[in-house]
Amino acid sequence: MKIAVIGTGYVGLVVGACFADSGNDVVCVDINAEKIRQLRAGEVPIYEPGLEELLVRNVREGRLSFTTELASAVGNSQVVFIAVGTPEGENGDADLRHVLSAAEAIGRALKQYTLIVDKSTVPVGTAERVRRTIASVTQVAFDVVSNPEFLKEGAAIEDFTRPDRVVIGTNSEKARTVMADLYSPFMRTGSPLLFMDTASAELTKYTANAMLATRISFMNDIACLCERVGADVEMVRKGIGTDKRIGHSFLFPGVGYGGSCFPKDVKALGITARDAGLEFDLLRAVERTNERHKRLLVTKAVRHFGSSLEGRRVGVWGLAFKPKTDDMREAPSIEIIEGLLAKGAQVTAHDPVALESARRVFGNRITYAPGPYAAAEGMDALFIVTEWNEFRHPDFDRLKHLMKTPVIFDGRNLFEPERMRLRGFTYFCLGRT
């Protein structure tokens, strides 16, 4: 099948690479000429495990190409995916300018019946707006489908090729047939292909992210309660996770959620509800809890060291919002480091892949360390913010020897509190005493 993917961001590149790898002819389109040049040269602008190998192989074998020429790409394709960004608008709603601009350009380029697929995360009603936009500039037959993505950064290739489910919103039998055929290589293990109306498909994406964000914020508040009453959040997590109605996923306390999806999707769903006349109080509470937990480690540091951290040198392990990505969007590390700087601390940070992304956020206001031990050397305290695997089993004797004072603020509960104290560390974590 001939496919065009409009947008070469995170979603667009994963979609293009995975469809090409299953035998389709895919062209990815972007208006950024320099980005297209880099992709043609095999330079991948984002960090995602397995993506570079997939892109290079499929370019080499002639199934994947990159261009700035939208009209020719669309005109030669049977299916066109819209995978452009939907950044948070001024009021917290989704900014659809890029989606609708792409839709208009697609409409002007149509030559034969084409299936237009919304892959971007968009609010309810967007598929209809895309349909109206395209119809206003063409007489060529087309269908618009909503096909939200459920890709986890750091595991996107696996999520796409072995999905839990694929959601497709359409009322067109022709579109159903095309989409079922397109996704058939990825559904061989029996994962469901769920067909529904476009509004339900659009709402499914926001609902899924809001539910996961709610579980995170709920467990973070439980961790705070555990500290107040002397309970152990690890025991509580295990106790509720064994309930089949709840399960273990997304019950680990931490310093809050971040990234490109959860923060903006929770806001956007709340605005969708408000526009429909419903005050979604639960989502407001989820957001408030998340913002509070991003500040929690700094609060613990102030309690330990005093209200001013002037002259204190602190190390930070982990900058990306989660492991296996270089994405700094809404990362808890930003709030934590800004809080430390505001209190007068000098910050040295390390992340396995996100140092360049962090430089765009902090500039020269912090020091960037090439490794975890370099970030800890001579420090009054160490903050663990992102749970990269390489942070889970450090040489504790070396770490203690390197630090000026062996104080750790662990925002991911990587270690056992009692064992850390026996090793000679002053150890602060979340929901454990």
N, C-alpha and C positions, 0 to 999 in steps of 0.2 A: 504494500500500500504506500502511496506517496503522501507524506505528511509534512506540514510546515508548523514550526513552533515559533510564535512571536514572543520574544523576550528570552535573553540568555542569562537570567539570574539563576538562583539556586534551583527553583522548580523547573524552569525551562531547560536547563542543561541536563538535569536528571531525567526528565521526560524524553528529551531528544535522544540521549545516549541509550536509554533502556529500550525505546521503541526501535532504534536502529539496530541494537544488538539482537533483536528478535526477528530481523530480516527485512524491515521496512526501509524505504528510502526517505531520509529525514533531512530537511534543511532548517537550520535555526537562524532566526532573523533578529537583528538588533540595530538600532539607529547609531550606536556608538561604534564608529569605524575602527578605533584603536582596539577596542575589545574584540571585535571580529578578527582583526589582524593577529592578536595574541592567540585566539582560539585556533585559527588556521595554523599557527606555528606550534600548536600543542601546549600552549601555556594556559593553564586553568586558573581563573581569577579567584576561585573559592577553594577552601579546603573541605573535602568530603572523601572519606576513605573509599577507594576503588573507582572514583569518578574519572580521574585522569587516565588511568589504564583503559577504561571503557571508551572514553572519547578518542584517545589516540588509535586504538585498534579499529574502531568503526570508521574513522576518517581514512585510515590506511586502506581499509577494505572497500572504500567507496560508497558506504551506506549513509554517511553523515557528512554534511557540509555546513558552512556558515556564510552568511551574506548580509549586506545592508539593504538589498533590493527586495522590499516586501512584495511589490506587485508581481514580480516574476515568480517568487516563491509561492505565493497564494494561487496565482493563475495556473500553476502546474500541479497543484495538490488536491487530493480528495478530502483530506481532513486537515483543519487548521486549528491548532491549540493557541488560545490566548493565555500567556503565562507572564504577563507584565506585573509590575508591583502595584499593590494597593496600600500605600502608606497611610498612616493615621492622619486624618484631617484635623483642622483647628479645633473642632468640637469633639474629637475622639471617634468620629465616624470614619468609614473607609472612603478614601479619596479615589474616585473612579475615573478620573480624567484620563489616565493612561489606558485603561480598559476601553473606554468609549472612543478614544482617539484611534486605538488599534482597530476597533470594530468598524469605524468609518473607513479607514484605509483598506481593510479587508473587503468591505462591501464594494468599493470602487475597483478592486482588482479581480473580482469574481468573473470567471469565464464559463463555468459549468456548475451543475449542482455540487455544492460543497457542504460538508458538515463542519460547523463552527463550534468549538468546545471551550467553554469557560473553565480553565484550570486554576486561575487566580482565585484567592479567597475573597469572596464578594458577598455583600448582604442580600437578603431576600429581595427579589424583584429585578436583579441585575440581568439575568438571562433575557427577560422581556425587554429591558432597556437596550441590550445589545441587539436583539432582534429588530426593534424599531429603528435603531440607528443604521443598521445594515440595509433594512428595507427602504430607508429614505434615500439611498443613493444607488440602488440597483434593482433591476427587474429579474435578475437571475435567481433561480430557485436555490434555497438553502434551508438548513435546520440549525437551531442553536441548542446545544446540550450543556447542562451543568455537570461537571465531573470534578468535584473537589479533591484536592490532594491531602493525603494523611501521612506525609513523610517526616520522619524524625531526623533532624540534623545529626550526622554521625552514623546513621544507619539507613540512609535514604535509598541506596541501591537495593538492599535487602527488602525494605518496605515496599518498593515498587515491584520488584520481581516476585516476591512472595507475600502478597498483601493479606491482611486480615479480612478485608472486603474491598470491593470497588463499588462506589456509589455513582449512579448515572441518573440524571434528571432529564426526562424527555417524554413527550406524548407521541412522538413519531415512530412508527414501526420501522421505517427505513433507517432512522438513526439508531434504533435499538439493534438492528441487525449488524450495522457497521461497527458499533461500539463493542458488541459481543465478539465479533470476529477479531477486532483489534486487540482486545484483552485476553483472548483465549489462551495464548501461550503462558500467561501468568496465573491461570486459574486451575491448573491441572491437579493441584492438591485438594481441591474441593472448597476453597474459599468462595463465599457467595458473591455473585454479581447482582447488586441490588438496584432494580429499576424503580423509579418513583417520579413524581412531578418535579419540575425544576425548583419550585419554592422549598420543597422538603429537602431536596439535595443541598441547596444553598444553606439552609438552616442547620442541617446535619453537621457540617464542618464547624460552624461556630459553637454549636451545642457540645460537640466532642471536646473542643479545646477548653470551653468554659467548665465542663465537668472535671477535666483533669486539673485545671487551675484551682478549682474549688477543693479538690482532694488535697492538693499541696498546701493551700492556705489553712484548711481545716487541721491537717496534721501539724503544721507549724504552731497553731494556737494550742493544740494538745501538748506539744513539747513545752511551751511556756507554762502551761498548767502543771505539767509534771514537775518542773523546777520548783513551783510554788508549794506543792503538796508533798514533795519528796518521793515521787514515783519515778520509774525508769521508762522513758518513752520507747526504748527498744522492746521491753516486755509488753507494753501496751500495743505496739505495732504488731508484734507476733500474735498477741491475743485476739486482735480483731481481724488480722489478715487471713487467719484460718477459717473465718466465716465465708462460705462460698458466695454469699450475697455481696461481700465486700472485696475479698481478694487482697493480694499483697502489693499490687502495682500502685505507684505514686503515693505511698504512705511513708516515705522517708523524709524526716524533717530536715530543713536546710535554711539557707539564707534568702529564700524566695525564688520565684520563677522569673525568667527573662526570655530573651530571644525575639524572633521576628513575628511569632504567632500569638502566644498566650496573652501578652499585655494588650496588644491592639485588638485581638479578637474578643476578649472579655469586655473591653470598652465598647466595641462595635455592637455586640449583642445587647448590651444594656441600652444603647441608643435605639436599636431596632425595637426593643420592648417599649421604650418610652414613646417612640413615634406611634406605636400601636395602642398607647394609652395605659401601659402597664409599668409600674415602678418595680424594677427588679432589685429589691433590697439586698438579696443574697449576693449578687454580683458586686454591689458596692462594698459589701463587707469583705469579699474576697480580695478586692483591690486594696482596701485599707490594710488588711492583714499583710498582704504582700509587701507593701511599702514599709510597714513597720518592721518586718523581718529583715529587710535589706539593711536596716540601721542597727540591728540587734548586736552584731559583733562589736561595733564601735561603742555602743552603750556598755557592753561588758568590759571593754578596755578602759573606759572612763571610770567605771566602778573600781577597777583594779589599780590603775595608775593615778587617778585623780582627774579633775575636770580639764586640765591642760596636758596635752601630750608634747608640749614644746621641748624640742631637743631629743625626743625619743626617735629611735631608728626602728622601723618595723619592716618586716618582709611579708610579701604576699605570694602565696602559691595558687595560681589559677586566675585567669582573667576572662576567658570566654564564658558565655552564660552556661555552658555545659561542656562535658568532654567531647572529643572527636570533632570539634569544629573550631573555626577561628572567628566565629560570629560574636561581636560585642554588643549587639543591639539589646538595650534594656538589661544588660548584664548586671547582676548584683554587685560585682566587683567595682563598678563605677560608683555606685552609692557609697560603698564601703571606703574606697580610696578617697573619694571627695570628702567624706566625713573625717577620715584620718588627717588629711591635709588641712582641713578647716580647724582641727584641734592642734595644729602645729607640728605634726609628725613628719618625718622624712621617710618616704616610701621607696622600697626597692622590690620590684615584682618580677615573677617568672611565669611563663605559660609555654607549654611545648609548641604551640602553633600560632598563638594569637598576639605575639609581640608587635607585629606590624600594625594589626588592627588597633591595638592599644595605643600605639604612638599617635594615631589619628585622633584619639580621644583625649589623651593626657599631654601630648607633646613632650616638652622637657621638664615638666613639673614633677615627674618621678624618674627613678633610675630603673633600667631594664637589665635584668640578670640573665646570663646565658644558660643557667641551670638552677635547680632548686637549692643546692647547697650554697651557691653564690648569693642567692636571695636571702639566705638565713645568716650568713657570716656577719658577726658583730652586731646582730640585731637584739633589741630589747624585747621584741615579741615577734611571733610568726602567725600570720592569719592564713588559714586554709579556706579557700573560697570555691574552687572548682575541683571535683573529685576525679581528677585524672588518675589512671591506674598507677603511674610511676610515683605518685605521692603516697600510695597505700602502705608500702613497706620500705620506708627509708632506713638508713643506718642511724639508729637513735643515738648511739654513743657519739658518732661523728657529729650529728646535728646538735647535741647538747654541748659538745666541745666548741663548736663553731659559734654558737650564739652567745651574746654577752650575758643575757639572762634567759634561761630556758622556759619561756612563757609561750604557750600556744593557745590561740583562739580558733577552734575547729568548727567551721560552719557547715561541715558535712558529716560529722560524727564518724570519722574514719577509724578512730582508735578506741580501745577500751580505757575508760577513765582511771580505773584502779591501777592498771598496768603502767599507764603513763606516769602516775604519781610515784610508783615504785621505781621507775626509771629516773626519777628526779626532776620531772617537768611539773610546772604549774600549768594545769590543763583545764581549759574551759570549752565545753561543747554545748549541745542543745538538748534540753529535756532529760539530762542524765546528771547524777550527782556523784 
